Amino acid sequence: MAGSTDRPQDAAARSVEARLRAALDGGDRDELRALYERLGRPRVEVPELTEEARAAIVHAYAPVCGEHSDPRWRAEALCTEPPPPVDSAERLGRAWAVLAALGVDPWPPMPCGLYHDGGRGNYDVIVHDNDRDDPDHPGELYVSQLGLFVNGDDWDDRYRVAFTEAGFHWIDAGTGGALVPGLVVRYFDEWTELCIDTLLFLWQD
């Protein structure tokens, strides 16, 4: 009889997932927490995902993720503490002040739905001058509602430095473009895996 072609780590991973899924389906939170600890707090590792961004994404999306998601995401959401809430007015006021200090004449913040003339999402937009002398293509700063995460004009390091010094986490194209595997999210009427940037700055019509 032919032997199994599974690598030991593959079989172990599937065993962990199966046990977590059974505990999740059983609905006993205490039993799930105990199993989660016994298994060594297993989680899906994403090297590009910082702990701050991970906590925000886990607690925003894992509780409502698709049924085919890796159960480690749901277990992590149920067995870890959510990040502390960030006051919306303080977050946006601080971001606006950073842009003002850079001398780029920021506009008042607006929800992404208003910016896109419809739809909904989890970030706000602050339009501003960008030193390119092109009024038809102003600068745009995106401020996530999930925490102190921003992204915008990568071409000018002044923005990255200024926002980092103000306590924000700048999400650049390199790290933001990394896929978050196994976390299946509803996006434009489909269940799919998304990248870090999209999850932190999500808009859909």
N, C-alpha and C positions, 0 to 999 in steps of 0.2 A: 504494500500500500504506500502510495506517495506520501511523503511527509509534508507538514505545513510549510508554506513559503513565507509566513509572517515573521517579521523580525520581532524579537522579544519586546522592544519598546513599543512597537505598534500594537501588539496584543495587550500590553499593560495599559496603554492609553485608552483603548476601546473598553477595557474592563472598568477603568475609572469613570469614563463617560456613561457606561451602562448603569453603574451603581448610583451615580449622581442623578441620572434621569429617573431611575426608579424612586429615589428619595423625593425628587421634585414632584413626581406624579402622585406620590403618597400624601403630600401636603402637610407632613409633620415638620414644622420648622425646627424644633429642637433636635429631631433625629437627623435632619439635613445638616445642621450646624455641627453635630457630633461627628458625622461621617466626613464632612468637609475638613475638620481638624485632623481626623485620623488619617486621611489621605494626603495630608501635608499641604492643605490649602491649594489645590491644583488650579491652574489658570492657563489660559491661552496666551503665550508670550508673543508680544509684538515689540521688537527691539526699538522701533522709532517712537513708541508711545511712552511719553513721560508719565510718571505716577499721577501728576495733577490732571493731565488730560484723560488718563485711563479712568480715574475715579469719576470724572464728569460724564464720560461716555457710558461707562458701565451702569451708572445709576439713572441715566436718562433713557437708555435704550434697552438694556437687558430685561427689565421687567415687562416690556411689551414686544420683545423680539419674536421672530417667526418660529414655528414649531420645529423647524429643521436646524435651528441654531445649535451650536455646541453647548451642552448643558453646563459646562464650566462657567460660561458667562452669566447665566441665570443664578447659579449657586454663588458666584462672587457678589452679585448684586444683593442677594438675600443675606449673605453672611459677613458683609463688610459695612462699615459706616459710610453714609453718603458725605460728600464734601460739604463744608459749611456754605450756607446760602450767601450770595453776593447781592448787596443792595443795588437795584437797577439804576437808580438815579445817581448813586455815588460812582458806579462803574462807568456810566456814560459821561458824567461830569468830569471824571478824572481823565478819560480818553480825550475828551474835547479840549481839556486844559493842556494836555501834552501837545496836541496839534497847534493850539494857539501859541504856545511857547516856541514852537518851531517857526512861527510866522507865516503859516500857510492858509490863514483865513478860513477856518472850518465853519461849515453850515451847521444848523441844529441837527442832532441825530434823528434818524427816522427808522421805523421798523422795516425789515427787508420786504415785507408784503407791500408796503406803501412805495418803497423804492422801485419794486418791479411792477407796480400798478396792478397788484393782485396776488393771490396766493398767501402762503403763511410760512413761517420758519422760526429759527431760533437765534437770530442775530439782528443787530442794528447796523446801519450804515451811516458814516459821517463823510460827506463829500467835502473836499477841500482843494485849494490850489496846490499845484505840484511842481512849480518852477519850470514847467515845460512851455509856458506861454501859449497854451492851446486851450482856450475856453470851452471848446467842444469836447475835450477829454480831460476832465478834472481828476484829481486824485480821489481814491475811495479807500476808506478804512472800514474794515469789518470787525465788529465787536460782538463776540459770542455772548449769548444769554446763559450759557452753561458755566461760566466762570470768567476769569481774567485772561481770556484768549483773544488775540487780535491777529489780523494779517492785512496786508495792503501792498504798498509800493516797495517791492523787494529791490528795485534798482537803486534806491537811496538808503544807505546804511544808517543815516541819521534817524530814520523812523524806528528801525529795529533797536538801536541803542537807547533812544529816548523812552520808548515804551518798556523796554526791559528794566531800565533804571526806575521807572514808575511802578514796577511791580507786576507788569503784564507778562504773559507768555506769548512770544511772537511765533506764529506757526508759519514756517517757510514752505516753499514748494517741495523741498527735499523730504522733510519729515511728514508734512501734511499729505503728501501723495501716497503714503504707504497704506496698503489695504489692511483693514481689521478683519481677519479671517474668522469664519464661524459665527459671526454676529449678523444675523439676517434681519434686515430692517425694511419696513414698507416705505418705498420711495417711488413717487409717480405711478402709483397703482401696481407696483411690482414688489416682490420680496427679493432683496438682493443684499450682497455685501458691499460696504462702502469704504472709502478711504477716510483717514483721520480728518482731513480738511473738510470734507463734506459733512461728516457727522457733527463737527463743532460749529459749522456755518451752513446749516441745511435750510434750503428753501425749496418749496414745491408748490405747484399750481393746483 
